[in-house]
Amino acid sequence: MGNMCAADKHVRYFYNKYQGRIAIGVGYTNDLAEIYPLVFQNENREAIGIVAIAAIPDEKTIVYIYHLGAFEAQCGNGSIIIQELCDQADKFSVSLKVSPIVMPNGKDPSMATDQLVGWYKKFGFRGGSGLLRNPLIVKR
């Protein structure tokens, strides 16, 4: 992986592991490359949601979560997704950053923003409108 920083390695890990892409851009990297969500799969290789992440420019140890969404709400798939993001962040020694915004999916009732913030906090995120999760020390 050459001289990539830890944040780039974390992002590359997920985009290499999950090859499926959603053809909707959710943001741009520092060099104006568009960020596309990847299709996240569970251990049975079933598609359970989408994630879009990118390293924050000029921050070698912060990965920003642009989008995280489970295809089926309220069944634990979002927790599976965020847990793997957190586990790998710990392994790569990177922080995860997110601005929790509720986006209705058109069929399930939306959770309130404070509920979403509380959900992220269960995974170690701290802060107000911009949440940050620092890596846990991984024993080798």
mmCIF file of the C-alpha atoms, coordinates in Angstrom:
data_MODEL
# 
_entry.id   MODEL 
# 
loop_
_atom_site.group_PDB 
_atom_site.id 
_atom_site.type_symbol 
_atom_site.label_atom_id 
_atom_site.label_alt_id 
_atom_site.label_comp_id 
_atom_site.label_asym_id 
_atom_site.label_entity_id 
_atom_site.label_seq_id 
_atom_site.pdbx_PDB_ins_code 
_atom_site.Cartn_x 
_atom_site.Cartn_y 
_atom_site.Cartn_z 
_atom_site.occupancy 
_atom_site.B_iso_or_equiv 
_atom_site.pdbx_formal_charge 
_atom_site.auth_seq_id 
_atom_site.auth_comp_id 
_atom_site.auth_asym_id 
_atom_site.auth_atom_id 
_atom_site.pdbx_PDB_model_num 
ATOM 1   C CA . MET A 1 1   ? 0.000   0.000   0.000  1.00 0.00 ? 1   MET A CA 1 
ATOM 2   C CA . GLY A 1 2   ? 3.000   2.265   -0.398 1.00 0.00 ? 2   GLY A CA 1 
ATOM 3   C CA . ASN A 1 3   ? 3.130   5.427   1.660  1.00 0.00 ? 3   ASN A CA 1 
ATOM 4   C CA . MET A 1 4   ? -0.614  5.777   2.213  1.00 0.00 ? 4   MET A CA 1 
ATOM 5   C CA . CYS A 1 5   ? -1.622  7.198   5.568  1.00 0.00 ? 5   CYS A CA 1 
ATOM 6   C CA . ALA A 1 6   ? -3.643  5.167   8.078  1.00 0.00 ? 6   ALA A CA 1 
ATOM 7   C CA . ALA A 1 7   ? -6.930  6.840   7.090  1.00 0.00 ? 7   ALA A CA 1 
ATOM 8   C CA . ASP A 1 8   ? -6.371  6.008   3.403  1.00 0.00 ? 8   ASP A CA 1 
ATOM 9   C CA . LYS A 1 9   ? -5.572  2.391   4.326  1.00 0.00 ? 9   LYS A CA 1 
ATOM 10  C CA . HIS A 1 10  ? -8.791  2.100   6.339  1.00 0.00 ? 10  HIS A CA 1 
ATOM 11  C CA . VAL A 1 11  ? -10.847 3.422   3.429  1.00 0.00 ? 11  VAL A CA 1 
ATOM 12  C CA . ARG A 1 12  ? -9.011  1.229   0.899  1.00 0.00 ? 12  ARG A CA 1 
ATOM 13  C CA . TYR A 1 13  ? -9.662  -1.856  3.072  1.00 0.00 ? 13  TYR A CA 1 
ATOM 14  C CA . PHE A 1 14  ? -13.436 -1.424  2.776  1.00 0.00 ? 14  PHE A CA 1 
ATOM 15  C CA . TYR A 1 15  ? -13.539 -0.440  -0.894 1.00 0.00 ? 15  TYR A CA 1 
ATOM 16  C CA . ASN A 1 16  ? -11.394 -3.491  -1.733 1.00 0.00 ? 16  ASN A CA 1 
ATOM 17  C CA . LYS A 1 17  ? -13.409 -5.875  0.471  1.00 0.00 ? 17  LYS A CA 1 
ATOM 18  C CA . TYR A 1 18  ? -16.817 -4.773  -0.846 1.00 0.00 ? 18  TYR A CA 1 
ATOM 19  C CA . GLN A 1 19  ? -16.672 -4.418  -4.625 1.00 0.00 ? 19  GLN A CA 1 
ATOM 20  C CA . GLY A 1 20  ? -20.307 -3.366  -5.268 1.00 0.00 ? 20  GLY A CA 1 
ATOM 21  C CA . ARG A 1 21  ? -20.934 0.367   -5.793 1.00 0.00 ? 21  ARG A CA 1 
ATOM 22  C CA . ILE A 1 22  ? -24.013 2.566   -5.841 1.00 0.00 ? 22  ILE A CA 1 
ATOM 23  C CA . ALA A 1 23  ? -23.876 5.003   -8.758 1.00 0.00 ? 23  ALA A CA 1 
ATOM 24  C CA . ILE A 1 24  ? -24.788 8.050   -6.680 1.00 0.00 ? 24  ILE A CA 1 
ATOM 25  C CA . GLY A 1 25  ? -22.033 10.369  -5.523 1.00 0.00 ? 25  GLY A CA 1 
ATOM 26  C CA . VAL A 1 26  ? -22.217 11.534  -1.903 1.00 0.00 ? 26  VAL A CA 1 
ATOM 27  C CA . GLY A 1 27  ? -19.282 13.928  -1.840 1.00 0.00 ? 27  GLY A CA 1 
ATOM 28  C CA . TYR A 1 28  ? -15.859 14.715  -3.238 1.00 0.00 ? 28  TYR A CA 1 
ATOM 29  C CA . THR A 1 29  ? -12.340 13.987  -2.084 1.00 0.00 ? 29  THR A CA 1 
ATOM 30  C CA . ASN A 1 30  ? -9.690  16.706  -1.853 1.00 0.00 ? 30  ASN A CA 1 
ATOM 31  C CA . ASP A 1 31  ? -8.669  16.048  -5.479 1.00 0.00 ? 31  ASP A CA 1 
ATOM 32  C CA . LEU A 1 32  ? -12.341 16.298  -6.562 1.00 0.00 ? 32  LEU A CA 1 
ATOM 33  C CA . ALA A 1 33  ? -12.785 12.559  -7.107 1.00 0.00 ? 33  ALA A CA 1 
ATOM 34  C CA . GLU A 1 34  ? -16.396 11.629  -6.431 1.00 0.00 ? 34  GLU A CA 1 
ATOM 35  C CA . ILE A 1 35  ? -17.176 9.404   -3.421 1.00 0.00 ? 35  ILE A CA 1 
ATOM 36  C CA . TYR A 1 36  ? -19.533 6.513   -4.158 1.00 0.00 ? 36  TYR A CA 1 
ATOM 37  C CA . PRO A 1 37  ? -21.158 4.282   -1.546 1.00 0.00 ? 37  PRO A CA 1 
ATOM 38  C CA . LEU A 1 38  ? -20.088 0.662   -1.400 1.00 0.00 ? 38  LEU A CA 1 
ATOM 39  C CA . VAL A 1 39  ? -22.560 -2.188  -0.901 1.00 0.00 ? 39  VAL A CA 1 
ATOM 40  C CA . PHE A 1 40  ? -21.890 -3.681  2.534  1.00 0.00 ? 40  PHE A CA 1 
ATOM 41  C CA . GLN A 1 41  ? -22.372 -7.435  2.945  1.00 0.00 ? 41  GLN A CA 1 
ATOM 42  C CA . ASN A 1 42  ? -22.883 -9.545  6.048  1.00 0.00 ? 42  ASN A CA 1 
ATOM 43  C CA . GLU A 1 43  ? -20.919 -12.727 6.775  1.00 0.00 ? 43  GLU A CA 1 
ATOM 44  C CA . ASN A 1 44  ? -23.252 -14.666 4.429  1.00 0.00 ? 44  ASN A CA 1 
ATOM 45  C CA . ARG A 1 45  ? -22.370 -12.221 1.611  1.00 0.00 ? 45  ARG A CA 1 
ATOM 46  C CA . GLU A 1 46  ? -25.909 -10.816 1.612  1.00 0.00 ? 46  GLU A CA 1 
ATOM 47  C CA . ALA A 1 47  ? -26.184 -7.096  0.808  1.00 0.00 ? 47  ALA A CA 1 
ATOM 48  C CA . ILE A 1 48  ? -27.394 -5.381  3.998  1.00 0.00 ? 48  ILE A CA 1 
ATOM 49  C CA . GLY A 1 49  ? -26.666 -1.696  3.402  1.00 0.00 ? 49  GLY A CA 1 
ATOM 50  C CA . ILE A 1 50  ? -24.412 0.955   1.957  1.00 0.00 ? 50  ILE A CA 1 
ATOM 51  C CA . VAL A 1 51  ? -21.476 2.934   3.304  1.00 0.00 ? 51  VAL A CA 1 
ATOM 52  C CA . ALA A 1 52  ? -19.533 5.861   1.864  1.00 0.00 ? 52  ALA A CA 1 
ATOM 53  C CA . ILE A 1 53  ? -16.290 6.836   3.600  1.00 0.00 ? 53  ILE A CA 1 
ATOM 54  C CA . ALA A 1 54  ? -13.208 8.867   2.750  1.00 0.00 ? 54  ALA A CA 1 
ATOM 55  C CA . ALA A 1 55  ? -10.077 10.083  4.460  1.00 0.00 ? 55  ALA A CA 1 
ATOM 56  C CA . ILE A 1 56  ? -10.282 13.696  5.582  1.00 0.00 ? 56  ILE A CA 1 
ATOM 57  C CA . PRO A 1 57  ? -7.774  15.822  3.653  1.00 0.00 ? 57  PRO A CA 1 
ATOM 58  C CA . ASP A 1 58  ? -4.717  16.823  5.670  1.00 0.00 ? 58  ASP A CA 1 
ATOM 59  C CA . GLU A 1 59  ? -5.762  14.508  8.516  1.00 0.00 ? 59  GLU A CA 1 
ATOM 60  C CA . LYS A 1 60  ? -3.804  11.278  8.270  1.00 0.00 ? 60  LYS A CA 1 
ATOM 61  C CA . THR A 1 61  ? -5.815  9.527   10.976 1.00 0.00 ? 61  THR A CA 1 
ATOM 62  C CA . ILE A 1 62  ? -9.442  10.608  10.439 1.00 0.00 ? 62  ILE A CA 1 
ATOM 63  C CA . VAL A 1 63  ? -12.004 8.887   8.212  1.00 0.00 ? 63  VAL A CA 1 
ATOM 64  C CA . TYR A 1 64  ? -15.301 10.645  7.528  1.00 0.00 ? 64  TYR A CA 1 
ATOM 65  C CA . ILE A 1 65  ? -18.503 8.625   7.180  1.00 0.00 ? 65  ILE A CA 1 
ATOM 66  C CA . TYR A 1 66  ? -20.428 10.397  4.404  1.00 0.00 ? 66  TYR A CA 1 
ATOM 67  C CA . HIS A 1 67  ? -23.294 7.924   4.374  1.00 0.00 ? 67  HIS A CA 1 
ATOM 68  C CA . LEU A 1 68  ? -24.318 4.813   6.259  1.00 0.00 ? 68  LEU A CA 1 
ATOM 69  C CA . GLY A 1 69  ? -27.650 3.145   5.636  1.00 0.00 ? 69  GLY A CA 1 
ATOM 70  C CA . ALA A 1 70  ? -29.117 -0.302  6.197  1.00 0.00 ? 70  ALA A CA 1 
ATOM 71  C CA . PHE A 1 71  ? -31.443 -1.631  3.508  1.00 0.00 ? 71  PHE A CA 1 
ATOM 72  C CA . GLU A 1 72  ? -33.805 -2.961  6.184  1.00 0.00 ? 72  GLU A CA 1 
ATOM 73  C CA . ALA A 1 73  ? -34.341 -0.726  9.208  1.00 0.00 ? 73  ALA A CA 1 
ATOM 74  C CA . GLN A 1 74  ? -34.556 -1.790  12.841 1.00 0.00 ? 74  GLN A CA 1 
ATOM 75  C CA . CYS A 1 75  ? -33.099 -5.298  12.439 1.00 0.00 ? 75  CYS A CA 1 
ATOM 76  C CA . GLY A 1 76  ? -29.489 -4.742  13.508 1.00 0.00 ? 76  GLY A CA 1 
ATOM 77  C CA . ASN A 1 77  ? -27.847 -4.401  10.099 1.00 0.00 ? 77  ASN A CA 1 
ATOM 78  C CA . GLY A 1 78  ? -26.795 -0.797  10.759 1.00 0.00 ? 78  GLY A CA 1 
ATOM 79  C CA . SER A 1 79  ? -25.106 -1.997  13.944 1.00 0.00 ? 79  SER A CA 1 
ATOM 80  C CA . ILE A 1 80  ? -23.262 -4.730  12.014 1.00 0.00 ? 80  ILE A CA 1 
ATOM 81  C CA . ILE A 1 81  ? -22.002 -2.110  9.563  1.00 0.00 ? 81  ILE A CA 1 
ATOM 82  C CA . ILE A 1 82  ? -20.874 0.473   12.135 1.00 0.00 ? 82  ILE A CA 1 
ATOM 83  C CA . GLN A 1 83  ? -19.278 -2.218  14.301 1.00 0.00 ? 83  GLN A CA 1 
ATOM 84  C CA . GLU A 1 84  ? -17.042 -3.366  11.429 1.00 0.00 ? 84  GLU A CA 1 
ATOM 85  C CA . LEU A 1 85  ? -16.146 0.235   10.613 1.00 0.00 ? 85  LEU A CA 1 
ATOM 86  C CA . CYS A 1 86  ? -15.176 0.732   14.284 1.00 0.00 ? 86  CYS A CA 1 
ATOM 87  C CA . ASP A 1 87  ? -13.288 -2.576  14.542 1.00 0.00 ? 87  ASP A CA 1 
ATOM 88  C CA . GLN A 1 88  ? -11.195 -1.755  11.485 1.00 0.00 ? 88  GLN A CA 1 
ATOM 89  C CA . ALA A 1 89  ? -10.676 1.832   12.678 1.00 0.00 ? 89  ALA A CA 1 
ATOM 90  C CA . ASP A 1 90  ? -9.162  0.373   15.848 1.00 0.00 ? 90  ASP A CA 1 
ATOM 91  C CA . LYS A 1 91  ? -6.883  -1.910  13.814 1.00 0.00 ? 91  LYS A CA 1 
ATOM 92  C CA . PHE A 1 92  ? -5.731  0.957   11.586 1.00 0.00 ? 92  PHE A CA 1 
ATOM 93  C CA . SER A 1 93  ? -5.547  3.412   14.553 1.00 0.00 ? 93  SER A CA 1 
ATOM 94  C CA . VAL A 1 94  ? -7.850  5.940   12.922 1.00 0.00 ? 94  VAL A CA 1 
ATOM 95  C CA . SER A 1 95  ? -10.684 8.082   14.238 1.00 0.00 ? 95  SER A CA 1 
ATOM 96  C CA . LEU A 1 96  ? -14.122 8.039   12.640 1.00 0.00 ? 96  LEU A CA 1 
ATOM 97  C CA . LYS A 1 97  ? -16.080 11.256  12.174 1.00 0.00 ? 97  LYS A CA 1 
ATOM 98  C CA . VAL A 1 98  ? -19.757 11.643  11.271 1.00 0.00 ? 98  VAL A CA 1 
ATOM 99  C CA . SER A 1 99  ? -22.420 14.334  11.177 1.00 0.00 ? 99  SER A CA 1 
ATOM 100 C CA . PRO A 1 100 ? -25.585 12.384  12.034 1.00 0.00 ? 100 PRO A CA 1 
ATOM 101 C CA . ILE A 1 101 ? -28.443 13.425  9.768  1.00 0.00 ? 101 ILE A CA 1 
ATOM 102 C CA . VAL A 1 102 ? -31.659 11.420  9.614  1.00 0.00 ? 102 VAL A CA 1 
ATOM 103 C CA . MET A 1 103 ? -32.675 10.612  6.050  1.00 0.00 ? 103 MET A CA 1 
ATOM 104 C CA . PRO A 1 104 ? -36.131 9.087   5.595  1.00 0.00 ? 104 PRO A CA 1 
ATOM 105 C CA . ASN A 1 105 ? -36.227 6.017   3.366  1.00 0.00 ? 105 ASN A CA 1 
ATOM 106 C CA . GLY A 1 106 ? -39.822 6.491   2.271  1.00 0.00 ? 106 GLY A CA 1 
ATOM 107 C CA . LYS A 1 107 ? -41.276 3.477   4.052  1.00 0.00 ? 107 LYS A CA 1 
ATOM 108 C CA . ASP A 1 108 ? -40.176 3.179   7.686  1.00 0.00 ? 108 ASP A CA 1 
ATOM 109 C CA . PRO A 1 109 ? -40.846 5.921   10.210 1.00 0.00 ? 109 PRO A CA 1 
ATOM 110 C CA . SER A 1 110 ? -37.735 8.051   10.650 1.00 0.00 ? 110 SER A CA 1 
ATOM 111 C CA . MET A 1 111 ? -35.867 8.149   13.914 1.00 0.00 ? 111 MET A CA 1 
ATOM 112 C CA . ALA A 1 112 ? -35.280 11.531  15.482 1.00 0.00 ? 112 ALA A CA 1 
ATOM 113 C CA . THR A 1 113 ? -31.827 13.110  15.207 1.00 0.00 ? 113 THR A CA 1 
ATOM 114 C CA . ASP A 1 114 ? -31.221 12.707  18.951 1.00 0.00 ? 114 ASP A CA 1 
ATOM 115 C CA . GLN A 1 115 ? -31.978 8.977   18.622 1.00 0.00 ? 115 GLN A CA 1 
ATOM 116 C CA . LEU A 1 116 ? -29.413 8.708   15.818 1.00 0.00 ? 116 LEU A CA 1 
ATOM 117 C CA . VAL A 1 117 ? -26.833 10.576  17.900 1.00 0.00 ? 117 VAL A CA 1 
ATOM 118 C CA . GLY A 1 118 ? -27.555 8.187   20.782 1.00 0.00 ? 118 GLY A CA 1 
ATOM 119 C CA . TRP A 1 119 ? -27.102 5.202   18.452 1.00 0.00 ? 119 TRP A CA 1 
ATOM 120 C CA . TYR A 1 120 ? -23.657 6.429   17.360 1.00 0.00 ? 120 TYR A CA 1 
ATOM 121 C CA . LYS A 1 121 ? -22.703 7.112   20.981 1.00 0.00 ? 121 LYS A CA 1 
ATOM 122 C CA . LYS A 1 122 ? -23.318 3.408   21.772 1.00 0.00 ? 122 LYS A CA 1 
ATOM 123 C CA . PHE A 1 123 ? -20.339 2.721   19.472 1.00 0.00 ? 123 PHE A CA 1 
ATOM 124 C CA . GLY A 1 124 ? -18.039 5.207   21.209 1.00 0.00 ? 124 GLY A CA 1 
ATOM 125 C CA . PHE A 1 125 ? -18.728 8.391   19.247 1.00 0.00 ? 125 PHE A CA 1 
ATOM 126 C CA . ARG A 1 126 ? -18.600 11.626  21.251 1.00 0.00 ? 126 ARG A CA 1 
ATOM 127 C CA . GLY A 1 127 ? -19.544 15.230  20.557 1.00 0.00 ? 127 GLY A CA 1 
ATOM 128 C CA . GLY A 1 128 ? -22.540 17.256  19.411 1.00 0.00 ? 128 GLY A CA 1 
ATOM 129 C CA . SER A 1 129 ? -23.446 17.864  15.771 1.00 0.00 ? 129 SER A CA 1 
ATOM 130 C CA . GLY A 1 130 ? -20.108 16.454  14.591 1.00 0.00 ? 130 GLY A CA 1 
ATOM 131 C CA . LEU A 1 131 ? -19.366 13.165  16.317 1.00 0.00 ? 131 LEU A CA 1 
ATOM 132 C CA . LEU A 1 132 ? -15.874 11.709  16.642 1.00 0.00 ? 132 LEU A CA 1 
ATOM 133 C CA . ARG A 1 133 ? -14.818 8.209   17.685 1.00 0.00 ? 133 ARG A CA 1 
ATOM 134 C CA . ASN A 1 134 ? -11.188 7.772   18.589 1.00 0.00 ? 134 ASN A CA 1 
ATOM 135 C CA . PRO A 1 135 ? -9.639  4.338   18.091 1.00 0.00 ? 135 PRO A CA 1 
ATOM 136 C CA . LEU A 1 136 ? -9.457  1.900   20.952 1.00 0.00 ? 136 LEU A CA 1 
ATOM 137 C CA . ILE A 1 137 ? -6.076  0.380   21.738 1.00 0.00 ? 137 ILE A CA 1 
ATOM 138 C CA . VAL A 1 138 ? -5.941  -3.033  20.085 1.00 0.00 ? 138 VAL A CA 1 
ATOM 139 C CA . LYS A 1 139 ? -3.843  -5.624  21.879 1.00 0.00 ? 139 LYS A CA 1 
ATOM 140 C CA . ARG A 1 140 ? -1.735  -7.619  19.450 1.00 0.00 ? 140 ARG A CA 1 
# 
